[in-house]
Amino acid sequence: MNRSVRLSLAALATLGVLVSGGCSGGGSGGGGVTNPPGVVEIHATSGNRFSPSTVTIQRGQTVRWIADVSAGHTVTPDNAAQAGAWASANIGSQGDTFEFTFNTAGDFNYHCIPHQGLGMTGVVHVQ
């Protein structure tokens, strides 16, 4: 009986290691934040900035813009006619998000319409 209990405890310990290892996540992110695989997050901040303002991704990856504040922000490509560009999106209220999956290589410059003059611009480099 003791041997069965020890084997069961060993099995539970092994299972615990496997479960905790499987939940560790492997996305990119800083400060303890784990992004879903393939998703890069850019925040529209209270300082009228995109943070980070420049990202480099691979084709097929998704970028998620997140409004940290209610400030009427947009995510607008500088050249809407560029192959692989998106239509302008509003992320005007805190918590609003916009996602776009980039399937075309190139540099995609973008801005916030009301805050472009304040330097609210960014670039997505797609390799």
C-alpha positions as CSV (number, residue, x, y, z in Angstrom):
1,M,0.0,0.0,0.0
2,N,2.8,2.4,0.8
3,R,4.3,1.8,-2.6
4,S,1.0,2.7,-4.3
5,V,0.7,5.9,-2.3
6,R,4.3,6.9,-3.2
7,L,3.7,6.2,-6.9
8,S,0.5,8.2,-6.8
9,L,2.2,11.1,-5.2
10,A,5.0,10.9,-7.7
11,A,2.5,10.8,-10.5
12,L,0.6,13.9,-9.1
13,A,3.9,15.8,-8.7
14,T,4.8,15.0,-12.3
15,L,1.4,16.1,-13.5
16,G,1.7,19.3,-11.5
17,V,5.0,20.1,-13.2
18,L,3.6,19.4,-16.6
19,V,0.5,21.6,-16.0
20,S,2.5,24.5,-14.6
21,G,5.0,24.2,-17.4
22,G,2.2,24.2,-20.0
23,C,0.7,27.4,-18.7
24,S,3.8,29.5,-18.8
25,G,3.1,31.1,-22.1
26,G,5.6,32.0,-24.7
27,G,4.5,35.2,-26.4
28,S,6.3,38.5,-26.5
29,G,5.7,41.2,-24.0
30,G,7.3,43.0,-21.2
31,G,6.5,43.7,-17.6
32,G,4.9,40.3,-17.0
33,V,2.4,40.7,-19.8
34,T,2.2,37.8,-22.2
35,N,0.7,38.5,-25.7
36,P,-1.0,35.7,-27.5
37,P,1.3,34.0,-30.0
38,G,1.6,36.0,-33.2
39,V,0.0,39.1,-31.8
40,V,2.0,42.3,-31.2
41,E,0.3,45.0,-29.0
42,I,0.7,48.7,-29.5
43,H,-0.9,51.2,-27.0
44,A,-2.4,54.5,-27.8
45,T,-1.4,56.4,-24.7
46,S,-2.5,59.5,-22.8
47,G,0.6,61.3,-24.0
48,N,-0.8,61.1,-27.6
49,R,1.8,58.5,-28.6
50,F,1.7,55.0,-30.0
51,S,3.8,52.8,-27.7
52,P,5.9,51.3,-29.1
53,S,5.9,53.6,-32.1
54,T,7.9,51.1,-34.3
55,V,7.5,47.4,-34.5
56,T,9.0,44.7,-36.7
57,I,6.9,41.7,-37.4
58,Q,6.8,38.7,-39.8
59,R,4.2,38.3,-42.6
60,G,1.1,36.7,-41.1
61,Q,1.4,38.3,-37.7
62,T,-1.3,40.4,-36.2
63,V,-1.0,43.8,-34.6
64,R,-3.5,44.9,-32.0
65,W,-3.8,48.6,-31.2
66,I,-5.3,49.3,-27.7
67,A,-6.7,52.6,-26.5
68,D,-5.3,53.3,-23.0
69,V,-7.5,56.4,-22.6
70,S,-10.6,57.9,-24.2
71,A,-9.0,60.5,-26.5
72,G,-10.5,60.1,-29.9
73,H,-7.6,58.2,-31.3
74,T,-7.5,56.6,-34.8
75,V,-5.2,54.1,-36.5
76,T,-4.9,55.5,-40.0
77,P,-2.4,54.4,-42.7
78,D,-0.4,57.2,-44.3
79,N,-1.1,55.6,-47.6
80,A,-4.5,53.8,-47.7
81,A,-3.8,52.8,-51.3
82,Q,-0.6,50.9,-50.4
83,A,-0.9,47.1,-51.0
84,G,-1.6,45.4,-47.7
85,A,-2.8,48.5,-45.9
86,W,-6.0,48.7,-43.8
87,A,-8.9,51.1,-43.7
88,S,-8.7,53.8,-40.9
89,A,-10.0,52.5,-37.6
90,N,-11.3,54.4,-34.5
91,I,-10.0,53.4,-31.1
92,G,-11.5,56.5,-29.5
93,S,-12.6,55.1,-26.1
94,Q,-10.5,53.5,-23.4
95,G,-10.3,49.8,-24.0
96,D,-11.2,50.0,-27.7
97,T,-9.0,47.7,-29.9
98,F,-8.3,47.3,-33.5
99,E,-6.5,44.3,-35.0
100,F,-5.0,43.8,-38.4
101,T,-3.1,40.8,-39.8
102,F,-0.2,41.8,-42.1
103,N,0.2,39.5,-45.1
104,T,2.2,41.8,-47.2
105,A,5.9,42.7,-46.6
106,G,6.8,46.4,-46.4
107,D,6.8,49.4,-44.2
108,F,3.4,50.6,-43.1
109,N,3.5,54.1,-41.7
110,Y,0.4,55.2,-39.8
111,H,-0.9,58.1,-37.6
112,C,-3.7,59.2,-35.4
113,I,-5.8,61.8,-37.4
114,P,-6.5,64.2,-34.5
115,H,-3.0,63.9,-32.9
116,Q,-0.7,63.5,-35.9
117,G,0.6,67.1,-35.5
118,L,1.6,66.2,-31.9
119,G,3.7,63.4,-33.2
120,M,1.3,60.5,-32.8
121,T,2.7,58.4,-35.6
122,G,4.1,54.9,-36.0
123,V,5.5,52.3,-38.3
124,V,5.0,48.6,-38.8
125,H,7.9,46.9,-40.6
126,V,6.7,43.6,-42.1
127,Q,9.4,41.2,-43.2
